Amino acid sequence: MTGSTVVVTGASDGIGLECSRQLAALGHRVVMVGRNPDKTTAAVESVRASSPGAVVEPALADFASQASVRALGAHLLATCDRIDVLVNNAGTVFDRRTLTDDGIEATFAVNHLGGFLLTELLRERLVASAPARIVITSSRGHYGGTLDFTDLGFEHGYGILKAYGRSKLANVLHTRLLAEQLADAGVTVNCLHPGAVATSIWSGAPWWARPVLALGKRVAMISPEEGGAHLTRLAVGEEVAGLTGGYYDEDRLTEPSPLALNDAVAARLWDESRRLVGLAP
C-alpha cells in the first residue's frame, strides 16, 4: 500500500505524531489532525523536516465538539479526492466528570463519538477509495469497560478509569460492527491497543496518580515511536491487507472482552451513537 492519502487524528503529539512521521517517510500523503493550531503546525513542520518533499498537511478539529468534527469532515471531503486510510486516534481522559458543549460526557465524546461521527461523514469517500482502511485506537482498558445505556455519561459513579474503559470498549464494539457493515465494500476496520506508551494522554489524571505515571513512563512504557509503529502497521502494512474486524494488542491479533464480542450490545451502541451525534437511525 503505497502513495495513499492517510488522515490521522490526534496527530499533534504522541503516537499520532510518530505514526504520521512514519507514514510520510514511506511516501504517503498525510493529513495531520490536531486540536491546537500552534501545536499542530509545529507537528506538521517537524514531520516535513524529517521527510523533505513529503506531502504533509494540517487540519484542525476539537473532538469534544460535534460542530468542529463536522467542519473537519467537510474540509477533508473538499480537499481529499480520495481517502485511503482513516486513523481514528484522538483521545483523552478527564479527572472529573466533564460535559461537552453538546451535553455529553467528555471522555466518551472525544474517544468514541468524535471518531464515530467523522467515520460516518467520510464513509462514502472511503468506500469510493477502496481498498481502504479504518484504524481505531482502543486500549487494554476496554477489558474493564462497562456499558449502562441508562447512564452512558456516568451521572452516577464517575471515575477516570471507568469512563476511559467505557470509551475504549465502545471503540472495539464500533470496530466489529463497522467491519461487518463494510465487509463487501473493500474497506477493512481494525482497532488496537498500541502498548503502554509514554505520552501525554494521562496529563489529565488526578494529581496523586501523576508520580506513579511518571515513574511508569521511565521504566515500563514503550516509546511513542514504538506505539506509532503499531498504528502504522495496521494503516498501511501489507501483512494485514484484507484482514478486518480485529482487535490487536500491539501487533498480535487478540480476543477482546466478552462484552466487546456481544453483537446485541454493539447494535444498541450503534443506534445510541447515531442518536447522540444527530444522525438518523
Secondary structure as the mmCIF struct_conf table of DSSP 4:
data_model
#
loop_
_struct_conf.conf_type_id
_struct_conf.id
_struct_conf.beg_label_comp_id
_struct_conf.beg_label_asym_id
_struct_conf.beg_label_seq_id
_struct_conf.end_label_comp_id
_struct_conf.end_label_asym_id
_struct_conf.end_label_seq_id
BEND BEND1 GLY A 3 GLY A 3
STRN STRN1 THR A 5 THR A 9
BEND BEND2 GLY A 10 GLY A 10
BEND BEND3 SER A 12 ASP A 13
HELX_RH_AL_P HELX_RH_AL_P1 GLY A 14 ALA A 25
TURN_TY1_P TURN_TY1_P1 LEU A 26 GLY A 27
STRN STRN2 ARG A 29 GLY A 34
BEND BEND4 ARG A 35 ASN A 36
HELX_RH_AL_P HELX_RH_AL_P2 PRO A 37 SER A 50
BEND BEND5 SER A 51 SER A 51
TURN_TY1_P TURN_TY1_P2 PRO A 52 GLY A 53
STRN STRN3 VAL A 56 LEU A 60
TURN_TY1_P TURN_TY1_P3 PHE A 63 ALA A 64
HELX_RH_AL_P HELX_RH_AL_P3 GLN A 66 THR A 79
BEND BEND6 ASP A 81 ASP A 81
STRN STRN4 VAL A 85 ASN A 88
BEND BEND7 ASP A 95 ARG A 96
STRN STRN5 LEU A 99 LEU A 99
TURN_TY1_P TURN_TY1_P4 ASP A 101 ASP A 102
BEND BEND8 GLY A 103 ILE A 104
STRN STRN6 GLU A 105 GLU A 105
HELX_RH_AL_P HELX_RH_AL_P4 ALA A 106 PHE A 108
HELX_RH_PI_P HELX_RH_PI_P1 ALA A 109 LEU A 113
HELX_RH_AL_P HELX_RH_AL_P5 GLY A 114 ALA A 128
TURN_TY1_P TURN_TY1_P5 SER A 129 SER A 129
BEND BEND9 PRO A 131 PRO A 131
STRN STRN7 ALA A 132 THR A 137
HELX_RH_3T_P HELX_RH_3T_P1 ARG A 140 GLY A 144
TURN_TY1_P TURN_TY1_P6 PHE A 149 THR A 150
TURN_TY1_P TURN_TY1_P7 LEU A 152 GLY A 153
BEND BEND10 GLU A 155 GLY A 157
HELX_RH_AL_P HELX_RH_AL_P6 ILE A 160 GLN A 181
TURN_TY1_P TURN_TY1_P8 LEU A 182 GLY A 186
STRN STRN8 VAL A 187 HIS A 193
BEND BEND11 ALA A 196 ALA A 196
STRN STRN9 VAL A 197 VAL A 197
BEND BEND12 THR A 199 SER A 200
HELX_RH_3T_P HELX_RH_3T_P2 ILE A 201 GLY A 204
BEND BEND13 ALA A 205 ALA A 205
HELX_RH_3T_P HELX_RH_3T_P3 TRP A 207 ALA A 209
HELX_RH_AL_P HELX_RH_AL_P7 ARG A 210 VAL A 219
TURN_TY1_P TURN_TY1_P9 ALA A 220 ALA A 220
HELX_LH_PP_P HELX_LH_PP_P1 MET A 221 MET A 221
STRN STRN10 ILE A 222 ILE A 222
HELX_LH_PP_P HELX_LH_PP_P2 SER A 223 SER A 223
HELX_RH_AL_P HELX_RH_AL_P8 PRO A 224 VAL A 236
HELX_RH_3T_P HELX_RH_3T_P4 GLU A 238 VAL A 240
TURN_TY1_P TURN_TY1_P10 ALA A 241 GLY A 242
BEND BEND14 GLY A 245 GLY A 245
STRN STRN11 TYR A 247 ASP A 249
TURN_TY1_P TURN_TY1_P11 GLU A 250 ASP A 251
STRN STRN12 ARG A 252 THR A 254
TURN_TY1_P TURN_TY1_P12 PRO A 258 PRO A 258
HELX_RH_3T_P HELX_RH_3T_P5 LEU A 259 LEU A 261
HELX_RH_AL_P HELX_RH_AL_P9 ASP A 263 LEU A 276
TURN_TY1_P TURN_TY1_P13 VAL A 277 GLY A 278
#
